[in-house]
């Protein structure tokens, strides 16, 4: 046999080197994808495990709420040091916390409308005035506040007619990025950002004071759990009649065992000189139907946050008639 020419031996070497280079690239790509797939699988497993722990925390919270309701169905107080406290969850391979707060003590945006007939929402003038007053108490110009309150009410009510200082289809169609109002109950507080007049700065100021409950009913505060720092929520019930100082004082002077009834609350301290209408007086109650549970679970490098809304009455017309139930659950940080 004759030996191949020198040029041919060089070509063979280049071919072998090219094959080695291609195989190296393929191997590196495969290894990179395998590493990514392993991480994705690990993250998915961690998320599933985190959700399982969150579900377990919900069941613990439901038992805790049931005990609070059973203690006295007629009122809910701070007894037991449960409000706003971080309860540590002992988790294998991680850590978690659960916190209960009173979801009654906020302005429910869906209270701006009343469900007069099933599926039909009409504006509630009193709630629009209270929302306006809350914004004014938080430092927002009254004219701007009236416009936002009117537009928010129009966003929720079922008709297409613009209310006082409101905004309906025509206003939103004229925007550069046009859209239409929902004309239904809000599903999340972040929906307020789409309402005319709500700027990022105003939304950031209002968000801690707002909530969205699944009912279109008047705001029902619990004066037994309302903190003095939340005095604007109480003062908004009586625009121009109840000042922040008096509202803060009466909450700070709350009896250790809480108020036994709404009547006793309105007879306390500086409130004794105020005669609220019956419908407004009942908005300062002594119990809570809605509670919020915030669960945070950390497993390895992953974090999972769950926000659950608890109906302490379990859908019944009064406390104690049915066990508490989860009515809504959101995953992740809210906007």
Beta strands, then each sheet from edge to edge (+ up, - down):
strand 1: 86-91
strand 2: 94-102
strand 3: 107-108
strand 4: 113-117
strand 5: 120-123
strand 6: 210-211
strand 7: 221-222
strand 8: 284-285
strand 9: 290-299
strand 10: 302-311
strand 11: 325-331
sheet 1: 1+ 2- 9+ 10- 11+
sheet 2: 3+ 6+
sheet 3: 4+ 5-
sheet 4: 7+ 8+
end
